[in-house]
Amino acid sequence: MKTKIYTITLITFLLGSIIAKGQTDSTTVSLEQSLKNSLLKSIQIKTDSMDNQLGTKLHDLDAKIQMLDASLNQTSSEAQKIEKLIERVKLIEDFQQAEKDAELNIYQGNYQSAIINLVAMERELRPLILFGATRDFFQTLNSVGNPTSYPGFNEWYTGFRDFIDKNKKESPTLSVVSNLISLTGDLSAGTPIFGTFSQALFTGMSTYVESIGTGRRDKKLRDQSQDMFELITELGQYTNDKNLIETEWEAIDTELEELKKLYEENLTKNLEILGIKKTEFEKRYSKENDANLRYEYLNELTSIIAKRVKHEKDTNPKNWKNTFYNEMAEIQSLKIRFGSITFRISENINKYNSLIDKYKTAKHIGPKINDLESKLNNLKNAFDKAFNPLEYINAANKMYKVD
């Protein structure tokens, strides 16, 4: 079974168009996050400022209404009462309008935050920074489990295969070994050693060692065979432990594919709500390499969003909130779910620490494991620079202002 490099693609779609677009670095990722956070902060400041202004206005209007009510109770002149009642009606209308403006302001800010988080996720889902570090780590991970990368194995294996081929007709056991080797694949092609295949290989090797004579000339081959037997035993255990970790990558890969589908559905739906063609979005954001131009486009989006929310409120006064509330809830859920997946990825990367600790003192594979440890640290550093799962989840929980 070949190692599936789930981490690198976060898994399939996080890699995105890595070959075509090339590798980025932590500076690029940091700039991308900085621009997004700057825009989100700008939205928050603007929303809070308007909310404070309207809050002050509501407080002042409420105070004026209360003062007018007190004055009405003390007024005996009918003409003055009528004037004050007319004034009161105007104050109440202004108060109700300020409430509506405050509500509109909150929804404009929240939907702006939702859309900016959504479209920014498009780039967060394909962190090219992981490519180099991940490729390097998994190549070494596979190399450790490949017996042909160890000195003396290929030469010894040629003699072992000749022995199997010559004796398989007379030995049912060796015939089974030969068939399994043929079905599973040649070890020289990097076939991993585990499960039924490793058991059959051990049986064949035991028979081979037992067949070697006791003479001085045979001693070298016997010692070499014993050495290779120990190597295969280590590799069999190592591959089995490694595969246990990789089982989790398969589950993560499945969930990420579901997340990708949900992201694309939400993006298409919200672009339609905003009246933006997807081809335009892809041209000005997805395929745009200039970060500053992408930032300018996102700024334009905030204006489009504010106008769209106001238009919906004006034309659909009874149900306008539902148009945006459900979309905001789905985007928030999507962001939290992605944060949870990145947390699982981080945890699974850390599982390789135990694998390394277990085998770094092994007789044959230990030296390669030590090399693997440094590359794992590079992978973890690359991941940590691109993601902070807990911060991502916390930010998702706080992305909307409550009205």
C-alpha positions in Angstrom: 0.0 0.0 0.0 1.5 3.3 -1.0 1.6 6.1 1.5 -1.2 8.7 0.7 0.1 12.1 1.4 -3.1 13.4 3.0 -1.4 16.2 4.9 0.0 17.9 1.9 -3.3 18.4 0.2 -5.2 19.0 3.3 -5.7 16.5 1.5 -6.4 16.8 -2.3 -7.9 20.2 -2.3 -5.7 22.1 0.1 -2.8 21.5 -2.3 -5.0 23.0 -5.0 -3.0 23.8 -8.1 0.4 23.4 -6.5 2.2 22.3 -9.7 0.8 25.0 -11.8 1.2 27.9 -9.4 4.3 26.9 -7.6 5.3 27.1 -4.0 4.7 30.0 -1.7 6.4 30.7 1.7 5.5 31.8 5.2 5.8 35.5 4.3 3.2 35.2 1.6 0.8 33.3 3.9 1.4 35.9 6.6 0.7 38.7 4.2 -2.5 37.0 3.1 -3.7 36.6 6.6 -2.7 40.2 7.5 -4.6 41.7 4.6 -7.7 39.6 5.5 -7.5 40.5 9.2 -6.9 44.2 8.3 -10.1 44.3 6.3 -12.1 42.4 8.9 -10.8 44.9 11.5 -11.8 47.8 9.3 -15.3 46.3 9.0 -15.5 45.9 12.7 -14.4 49.4 13.5 -16.8 50.9 11.0 -19.7 48.8 12.3 -18.9 49.6 15.9 -18.5 53.3 15.2 -21.8 53.5 13.4 -23.4 51.4 16.2 -22.0 53.7 18.8 -23.3 56.8 17.0 -26.8 55.3 16.6 -26.7 54.1 20.2 -26.0 57.6 21.3 -28.7 58.9 19.1 -31.2 56.4 20.5 -30.2 57.3 24.0 -30.7 61.0 23.3 -34.0 60.5 21.6 -35.3 58.3 24.4 -34.2 61.0 26.9 -36.1 63.7 24.9 -39.2 61.5 24.7 -39.2 61.0 28.5 -38.6 64.7 29.1 -41.5 65.6 26.7 -43.8 63.1 28.4 -43.0 64.7 31.7 -43.6 68.1 30.2 -47.0 66.9 28.7 -48.2 66.0 32.2 -47.6 69.5 33.4 -49.1 71.3 30.4 -52.6 72.5 30.7 -52.8 74.4 27.4 -54.5 72.3 24.7 -52.5 74.1 21.9 -49.2 73.3 23.7 -50.3 69.7 24.2 -51.0 69.3 20.5 -47.6 70.8 19.6 -45.8 68.6 22.0 -47.7 65.5 20.8 -46.7 66.3 17.3 -43.2 66.7 18.4 -43.4 63.4 20.3 -44.7 61.6 17.2 -41.7 63.0 15.3 -39.3 61.9 18.0 -40.8 58.3 18.1 -40.5 58.2 14.3 -36.8 59.2 14.6 -36.3 56.7 17.3 -37.8 53.9 15.3 -35.8 54.9 12.2 -32.6 54.9 14.3 -33.4 51.4 15.6 -33.9 50.2 12.0 -30.6 51.9 11.0 -28.8 50.2 13.9 -30.3 46.8 12.9 -29.3 47.4 9.2 -25.8 48.4 10.3 -25.3 45.2 12.3 -26.5 43.0 9.4 -24.3 44.9 6.9 -21.2 44.4 9.1 -22.0 40.8 9.9 -22.7 39.8 6.3 -19.5 41.7 5.2 -17.6 39.7 7.8 -19.2 36.5 6.6 -18.4 37.0 2.9 -14.8 38.2 3.5 -14.2 35.1 5.7 -15.8 32.9 3.1 -13.8 34.1 0.1 -10.6 34.2 2.1 -11.1 30.6 2.9 -10.6 29.8 -0.7 -6.9 30.6 -0.2 -6.7 29.2 3.3 -7.9 25.8 1.9 -4.8 25.5 -0.3 -1.8 26.5 1.8 1.0 26.0 -0.7 3.6 26.5 2.1 3.0 22.9 3.2 4.1 21.5 -0.2 7.9 21.5 0.2 8.0 20.4 3.8 5.3 17.8 3.4 6.8 16.3 0.3 10.2 16.1 1.9 8.8 14.5 5.1 6.7 11.8 3.4 9.4 10.9 0.9 11.7 10.2 3.8 8.9 8.4 5.7 8.5 6.1 2.7 12.2 5.7 2.2 12.6 4.4 5.8 10.1 1.6 5.0 11.7 0.7 1.7 14.2 -2.2 2.2 16.0 -1.6 -1.1 17.3 1.7 0.3 19.5 -0.2 2.8 23.0 -1.3 2.0 23.4 -4.9 0.9 19.7 -5.6 0.5 19.4 -5.6 -3.3 22.3 -8.0 -3.7 21.0 -10.3 -1.0 17.4 -10.2 -2.4 18.6 -11.3 -5.8 19.9 -14.5 -4.3 16.8 -15.0 -2.2 14.5 -14.7 -5.3 16.6 -17.2 -7.2 16.3 -19.6 -4.3 12.4 -19.1 -4.2 12.2 -19.6 -8.0 14.3 -22.8 -8.0 12.5 -24.4 -5.1 8.9 -23.3 -5.3 7.8 -26.4 -7.3 9.0 -28.7 -4.6 7.8 -26.6 -1.7 4.1 -25.5 -1.3 5.2 -22.9 1.2 7.7 -21.3 -1.1 5.2 -21.5 -3.9 2.8 -19.4 -1.8 5.6 -17.0 -1.0 6.4 -16.7 -4.7 2.8 -16.0 -5.6 2.4 -13.4 -2.9 5.6 -11.6 -4.0 4.3 -11.6 -7.5 0.9 -10.4 -6.6 2.0 -7.8 -4.1 4.8 -6.4 -6.1 8.6 -6.5 -6.3 10.4 -5.1 -3.2 12.7 -3.3 -5.6 9.7 -1.2 -6.6 9.3 0.0 -3.0 6.4 -2.3 -2.0 5.8 -1.7 1.7 6.3 -4.7 4.0 3.3 -5.4 6.3 0.4 -7.8 6.9 0.1 -11.1 5.1 2.9 -10.2 2.7 5.4 -9.7 5.6 4.4 -13.0 7.2 5.0 -14.9 3.9 8.3 -13.1 3.4 9.4 -14.1 6.9 8.5 -17.7 6.2 10.4 -17.7 2.9 13.4 -16.0 4.5 13.5 -18.6 7.4 13.5 -21.4 4.9 16.3 -19.7 2.9 18.4 -19.2 6.0 17.9 -22.8 7.0 19.0 -24.0 3.5 22.4 -22.3 3.7 25.2 -24.6 4.5 27.6 -24.5 7.5 30.8 -24.1 5.7 33.1 -21.1 5.9 32.0 -19.8 2.5 28.4 -20.0 3.5 28.9 -18.2 6.8 29.0 -14.8 5.1 25.7 -15.4 3.3 24.2 -16.8 6.5 25.2 -13.7 8.5 24.0 -11.5 5.7 20.7 -13.3 5.6 20.3 -13.0 9.4 21.0 -9.3 9.1 18.4 -8.9 6.4 15.9 -10.9 8.4 16.3 -8.4 11.3 15.9 -5.5 8.8 12.7 -6.9 7.4 11.3 -7.5 10.9 12.0 -3.9 11.9 10.4 -2.6 8.6 7.4 -4.8 9.1 6.7 -3.4 12.6 7.5 0.1 11.5 5.1 0.0 8.5 2.3 -1.5 10.6 2.6 1.4 13.1 2.9 4.0 10.3 -0.3 2.6 8.7 -2.2 3.1 11.9 -1.5 6.8 11.7 -2.3 7.0 8.0 -5.8 5.5 8.7 -6.7 8.8 10.2 -5.5 10.7 7.1 -8.1 8.8 5.1 -10.9 9.9 7.5 -9.6 13.5 7.3 -9.4 13.4 3.6 -13.0 12.3 3.3 -14.2 15.1 5.6 -12.1 17.7 3.7 -13.7 16.6 0.4 -17.1 17.2 2.0 -15.9 20.6 3.3 -14.6 21.5 -0.2 -18.0 20.7 -1.6 -19.8 22.8 1.0 -17.4 25.7 0.5 -18.0 25.7 -3.2 -21.8 25.5 -2.7 -21.8 28.4 -0.2 -19.5 30.5 -2.4 -21.7 30.0 -5.5 -24.9 30.8 -3.5 -23.6 34.0 -1.9 -22.1 35.3 -5.2 -25.6 34.9 -6.7 -27.1 36.8 -3.8 -24.7 39.6 -4.4 -25.2 39.5 -8.2 -21.5 38.7 -8.8 -20.5 36.4 -11.7 -18.2 33.6 -10.6 -16.0 34.2 -13.5 -15.4 37.8 -12.4 -14.7 36.6 -8.8 -12.2 34.0 -10.1 -10.5 36.6 -12.3 -10.2 39.3 -9.7 -9.6 37.1 -6.6 -8.9 33.4 -7.1 -6.5 33.8 -10.0 -5.1 37.2 -9.1 -1.5 36.9 -7.9 -1.2 40.5 -6.7 -2.2 40.6 -3.0 -2.9 44.3 -3.1 -5.3 44.0 -6.1 -7.1 41.2 -4.2 -7.4 43.5 -1.2 -8.8 46.2 -3.4 -11.4 43.8 -4.8 -12.4 42.7 -1.3 -12.8 46.3 -0.4 -15.2 46.7 -3.3 -17.1 43.6 -2.2 -17.8 45.3 1.2 -19.6 48.2 -0.6 -21.5 45.8 -2.8 -22.6 43.8 0.3 -23.7 46.9 2.2 -25.8 48.0 -0.7 -27.3 44.5 -1.3 -28.3 44.3 2.4 -30.0 47.7 2.3 -31.8 46.9 -1.0 -33.1 43.6 0.5 -34.4 45.5 3.6 -36.1 48.1 1.5 -37.7 45.7 -1.0 -38.4 42.8 1.5 -39.1 44.5 4.8 -40.8 41.5 6.5 -38.3 38.8 5.7 -35.1 40.5 4.7 -33.1 39.2 7.6 -33.7 35.6 6.6 -31.9 36.2 3.3 -28.6 36.8 5.2 -29.1 35.1 8.6 -29.0 31.6 7.2 -26.0 32.3 5.0 -24.1 33.8 7.8 -24.9 30.7 10.0 -23.7 28.3 7.3 -20.4 30.3 6.7 -19.7 30.4 10.5 -20.3 26.6 10.7 -18.0 26.1 7.7 -15.2 28.1 9.3 -15.6 26.3 12.7 -15.6 22.9 10.9 -12.4 23.8 9.0 -10.8 24.9 12.2 -11.7 21.5 13.8 -10.2 19.6 10.8 -6.9 21.6 11.0 -6.8 20.6 14.7 -7.2 17.0 13.8 -4.4 17.4 11.2 -2.2 18.9 13.8 -2.8 16.1 16.2 -2.1 13.5 13.6 1.1 15.1 12.6 2.2 15.0 16.3 1.5 11.2 16.3 4.7 10.7 14.2 6.6 11.8 17.2 5.7 8.5 18.9 6.7 6.6 15.8 10.1 8.3 15.7 10.7 7.8 19.4 9.9 4.1 19.1 12.3 3.4 16.2 15.1 5.9 16.4 17.3 3.5 18.4 16.5 0.5 16.1 19.6 -1.3 14.8 18.9 -0.9 11.1 16.4 1.9 10.5 17.4 4.1 13.4 19.8 6.4 11.4 17.0 7.1 8.9 14.5 7.8 11.6 16.8 10.5 13.0 16.8 12.2 9.6 13.0 11.9 9.6 12.8 13.7 13.0 14.3 16.9 11.6 12.0 16.8 8.6 8.9 16.3 10.8 9.9 19.4 12.8 10.1 21.3 9.5 6.6 20.0 8.6 5.2 21.0 12.0 6.7 24.5 11.8 5.3 24.9 8.3 1.8 23.9 9.5 2.0 26.0 12.6 2.9 29.1 10.5 0.0 28.5 8.2 -2.6 27.5 10.8 -3.6 28.1 14.4 -6.6 25.8 14.7 -7.8 27.0 18.1 -7.5 30.7 17.1 -9.4 29.8 13.9 -12.2 28.3 15.8 -12.3 31.2 18.4 -12.3 33.8 15.6 -15.3 31.9 14.0 -17.2 32.0 17.2 -16.7 35.8 17.5 -17.1 36.8 13.8 -20.5 38.4 14.2 -21.7 41.3 16.3 -25.0 40.6 18.2 -27.6 43.3 17.7 
